[in-house]
Amino acid sequence: MSRSTPPARVRVVQDAPLRPTGDFVLYWMIATRRTTSNFALDRAVEHAAALKKPIVVLEPLRAGYRWRSDRIDTTLVAGMSDNARRFAGEPVAYYPYVEPEAGAGQGLLAALAERACVVITDDFPCIFLPRMVRAAGEQLSVRLEAVDSNGIVPMRSTPDAFPTAYSFRRYLHRNLSPYLGEAPYARQRVAGVAPRIELPPAVVKRWPLASLESVPPRGATAAQQTLVDFLARLDRYGDDRNSPENDATSGLSSALHFGHISPHEIFHELADQEDWTPDDLADTVKGNRAGWWGMSESAEGFLDQLITWRELGYNMCVHRPDDYDRYESLPSWAQVTLEAHAGDEREFVYTLEQFDTAQTHDPIWNAAQTQLRREGRIHNYLRMLWGKKILEWTASPRDALAVMIELNNKYALDGRNPNSYSGIFWCLGRYDRAWGPERPIFGKIRYMSSDNTRRKYKLKSYLEAYSS
Ligand SMILES: Cc1cc2nc3c(=O)[nH]c(=O)nc-3n(C[C@H](O)[C@H](O)[C@H](O)COP(=O)(O)OP(=O)(O)OC[C@H]3O[C@@H](n4cnc5c(N)ncnc54)[C@H](O)[C@@H]3O)c2cc1C
């Protein structure tokens, strides 16, 4: 039985009528880079089945975007290789395209769209993607729909940007449960579409398909294995998630960022493991972190990160597209207190270059930065400390913000995501409250110290592993 894509997930970018004389339905895959649990692909299938047309999936990788790195490109290309394998044998003409130099891919989307009945793309609310989709909508004459596969709750169904995790959690407790039953298809499903077509030869000649034969497929397959491994150690999450030396968290943030895994898939696998049914949900709404789901403590702690905190970031980007990444978006209490302490004397002030190359006086900070450069990740607890210290060791909070954004987005595999901005701005007071005692530089912003971290957690092997 087929079901239709929830309307709250579909945003019409170019409101042209469907073109039934077109040759195919085009899915321009730019964020939800997977073949299952993908509302945009489901939407493309829906159109193709109704129009009795085949599907073309164009998955491009641009060159020359800000913060591009070999690490990101390698991850994306390995994901394409996985998608190519998964689409093989399906009635889908998969078109992976890796732009050899900036600008070379210009015209490819338009050349395919010219022959399409409708173009479907992903609705991702952050970095250059919203601009790129808007520009495509202005240029194309065919209907263009952007589909939201980002979270359990359709991001545009929320009424406004929530100021705290607590207020968002309360909202979720009231509104989330109907969405749990509205998942995208978990298995590859292209039923009812016309047989696969050859990609237009003139287009392929000008914009050759990426050659993926020698690229080991990772992407969705690797992400699913990461999920399986995490679920096997889920019971450690509750106690150990903050400890840098215990590998207790899921490690799924980059797979989520690249769209290699879906939050629905993660949620449903977890719920199955917990033998959970919607009847287990608590009746009362208190906005508490634990006790609402009716699952184990570890599972509830994890879902609070995966759903409350993760979707809070998307909520901010979608409702404040013009300033989610700007200093002025900080709550006013935070701006006032940071301003009041802007002139405080700083014992250490480092340049971007010194931060980048892990040349501070603090071995814990340097180890975290070394891990970030080397592996593209930092453990969450140390990531908070990492950001707080940048605030302490830069000439102004605006400089701190710029350094955090630059290093996080340049090196972190999960960077350039709504949660990059949640985490970075959290260090400066977003989603937080005023804390006492008032301190130099920080004012009423929550303070963190390396000494405290050292007292709380074992760090010996971490420091050895990441000494620069
Ligand atoms: C300064 C700073 C920068 C950050 N930059 C990023 C970033 O670029 N990209 C990113 O995805 N997260 C970022 N975070 C949030 C958090 O550190 C990571 O999401 C988390 O460490 C990822 O590890 P995990 O997948 O093992 O998390 P788990 O604990 O297993 O959590 C599961 C999922 O929940 C989400 N999540 C977990 N913690 C948070 C959080 N605090 N805020 C929002 N979502 C969360 C992530 O999608 C994560 O994969 C940042 C935090 C800070 C303090």
The ligand as a Gaussian input file, in Angstrom:
#p B3LYP/6-31G(d) Opt

LIG

0 1
 C       31.293000      24.019000      20.271000
 C       30.385000      22.925000      19.774000
 C       30.297000      22.655000      18.416000
 C       29.438000      21.654000      17.945000
 N       29.386000      21.425000      16.600000
 C       28.561000      20.457000      16.119000
 C       28.511000      20.203000      14.732000
 O       29.222000      20.833000      13.936000
 N       27.651000      19.253000      14.284000
 C       26.881000      18.517000      15.141000
 O       26.123000      17.645000      14.682000
 N       26.918000      18.741000      16.471000
 C       27.742000      19.677000      16.984000
 N       27.805000      19.882000      18.336000
 C       26.912000      19.111000      19.214000
 C       27.514000      17.786000      19.736000
 O       28.807000      17.999000      20.194000
 C       27.547000      16.672000      18.697000
 O       26.300000      16.554000      18.058000
 C       27.895000      15.323000      19.319000
 O       29.094000      15.406000      20.021000
 C       28.003000      14.280000      18.248000
 O       28.466000      13.062000      18.767000
 P       27.561000      11.776000      18.731000
 O       26.963000      11.600000      17.385000
 O       28.379000      10.652000      19.277000
 O       26.415000      12.196000      19.755000
 P       25.337000      11.359000      20.573000
 O       25.509000      11.715000      22.003000
 O       25.375000       9.931000      20.223000
 O       23.953000      12.030000      20.139000
 C       23.138000      11.540000      19.079000
 C       22.872000      12.647000      18.094000
 O       22.168000      13.704000      18.725000
 C       22.601000      14.963000      18.211000
 N       23.243000      15.734000      19.296000
 C       23.982000      15.252000      20.322000
 N       24.377000      16.270000      21.137000
 C       23.880000      17.395000      20.586000
 C       23.938000      18.765000      20.940000
 N       24.570000      19.177000      22.046000
 N       23.337000      19.665000      20.151000
 C       22.668000      19.270000      19.046000
 N       22.566000      17.988000      18.649000
 C       23.167000      17.060000      19.409000
 C       23.621000      14.664000      17.134000
 O       22.978000      14.620000      15.886000
 C       24.127000      13.284000      17.528000
 O       24.648000      12.531000      16.466000
 C       28.654000      20.890000      18.841000
 C       28.746000      21.170000      20.211000
 C       29.596000      22.165000      20.673000
 C       29.669000      22.430000      22.148000

